[in-house]
Amino acid sequence: MKLKESIVINSVADDFVAIDTKIADNRFNGMVKLNKTAKDILEILKNDISEEDLLKCLAKKYDVNIEDVKEDVLDIISKLKSIGFIVD
């Protein structure tokens, strides 16, 4: 899976946002507010990576067990896929 090429990640004050620069759907404005973990996920997904390798990378980054991050990470991925920010 990989981050859609038209997605740009920016910091705004102390927060992060991801913006789809080529949004075509008028039901969604193309901007998502991110927490630090979601921002880290999107940064990693700038390169094509498997779900398993993403989980390993995040577990290492946060020095936790994969099972400790899996549910939350998969939830974030699911939400970002549903709005078209992540492609398989």
N, C-alpha and C positions, 0 to 999 in steps of 0.2 A: 504494500500500500504506500501511497505517496501523497504529499500535499499538492493540491491543484496548483498549477503554475501561476494562475492569476491572483493567488492569495498573497497579501502583503501583511507582515506583522509589524506593528508600531507600538511604541510606549507613549502613553498619554498620562502626564503627571506620574503617579505611582502605579498606574494600571497598564494593562496591555490590551490591545485590540487586534483582531484579524479582519482584514477587509478584502472582499472579492472585487477586484478592479474591473471585472467583466460580468457583473451580475446582470441577468436578463429577466429575472422573475420579480414582478412588481409586488408579490406578497411578502418579500423578504428584502430588507434594505442592504444586505451584503456586508454588514458589520457585526462582529461578535465580540463582546467583552470577555477577556480571558483571565483566569487566575494564573499563577506562576506555573503550576503543573501543566495546564493546557497549553501555555506558551511553550514550555519545554517540549511537549509532545509535538507541536507543530514545527518547532525548529528541527527536531530529529527527523520528522517526516519530509523535510526538504529533499532528502535522499530516499529512494525506494528502500523499504525495510519490511521485513515480515512482522506480524503481530508478536510472535515469540521473541524476536530480537529487540523489538521496541520495549517489551516488558523487561527483558534482561538489562537493557541500557538504563531504563529508569530505576530499576531496583539497585543497580550499581551506583547511579548518580546520587540517589537518596539514601544509600547504604541500608536498604531494607530487603526483606524477603520478597520474591516475586508475588507470592500469594497475598502479601500485604498491600500491594498496589494494583493487582489484577482487576478487581471488580471496578474500582474507580476509573482506571485507565480505559477499560473496555466501555464503560458508560460514556466517557468523554469522546472516545472514538466513534461510538454509535451516533451520538448527537452531531458530531462534525461530518460524518458520512451522510446523515439524513439531510443536511443542508448543502451538501455537495462540496465541502471543503477538502475532503479526502477522497481519493480515487483508488481503486484496487489495481 
